[in-house]
């Protein structure tokens, strides 16, 4: 049965900017970034991500950019046994030449909860 035939009032599969936390679909999307983990994991000595990483990142940005916030949420990623180096994760879009939305949007998506990256009065972009 396709999601379009679900009854009214069911959980929507699409992104919701006012969601308090990323949807389970975000976890699936982040697992699809597995080729990027070697680069963004804390303690990594890699100078560039695996070849398949950048197309995976570009696909995530195109389909579910709000899911990038989950990658930057140390509480969420550590609960799955992954220790993300936030600085490397923030550099990944630049390394991959992928334009991403500003990190400041994550606080809106996460209901104002901090995501482990510094927030100030200025807008921080995922890719400089």
N, C-alpha and C positions, 0 to 999 in steps of 0.2 A: 504494500500500500504506500503511495507516495505521500510526502509531508503535506502537499496541497489538499489532500482529501481528509485531513484531520479536522475534527469538529472545532467550531469557534470556541475560543477560550483556552485552547491548548497552548503549550509553551512554544513561543516563536523560535525558529532556528536562527534568524538573522541577528545582527548585532544591535544592541540597545545602548545608546550613549548614557543612559541613566542607570544602567545596571550596577548593582553594588559589587559584583564580582564577575570575572569573565565566565562565560558559559562553558559547559563541558566540551563544546566544540573547540574552544581555545586550546584545551589540553591536547586534543587530537592534532590541531594545527601545529602546536609547539613540538609534538613528537615528530612531526614531519620535518622539523628543522634539525633532526639528529645529526646531520652532516656539519652543522655549525657548532655543536657542543664542544668538540675538541678545541676549538678556537676560543670560545667564550667561557669555558670552565675555569674557575679559579686555579692558579698555578700552571696554566698552560704556557708552554714555551713556543707554540706555533707562531710563525710570523705572518701567516695568512690562513684563512679557512680552507677546508676541503673544497675541491672543485665544484661539487654539487650544492654547496651551501648557498651561494649567492642566488642561483635561480630559485631555491626554496624560499629564501628571504623575500625575494621579489614577488613570488606567488602569494606569500602570506600578507604582504603589504597591500597587494591588489585585492585579495579576497576578504581578509579580516584584520585590518591594521590595528584594531583595538586589542587584539591578542598579543601584540608586542608588549603591552603593559604587563602582562603576566610574566613574561621573560625577565622584566626588570623588577619584579616583586620577589625579593629574597625569601620571604615567608612562604610563598607559593612554590618556588622552585626547590627550596631546601626540604620541603615536605615530601618531595619525590627523590630525595637523595642527590640532588644536583646543586652544586655550589657555583653560582654564576658570578664571574668577575664583571661587575656593573660597568666599569670603565671600558672593558673590552666589548661588552655588549653594546654600549653606546657608540663605539667606533665601528662596529660591524657594518652599518649601512654605508658609511663613507668608504670602507675597504671594498665593499661590494658595488659601490656606485649606484645605490638604491636610495631614492628620495622617500623619506618617511614623514609622517605627521610629527608635530612638536611633542616632546615628552610631557609638557605641561598639561596636555589633554588627558594623560593617565589619571590625574587626580580627580577629574570629572567622571571618568569611567569607573574608577574605584571608589566612588562615593566620598571623595575627599580624603581617603586614607593615604598615608605616605606609602611610596613604593620603593624606598631604598635609594633614591637618587635625590641629590640636593634640589630644593626648590627655593627660589628667591623671587624678587619682584620682577626679574627679567625672564623672558621665555627662553627655555633651553630647547634646542632642536636636536633630534636624533642624528641628523647629518649636518655638519657645519657648513 
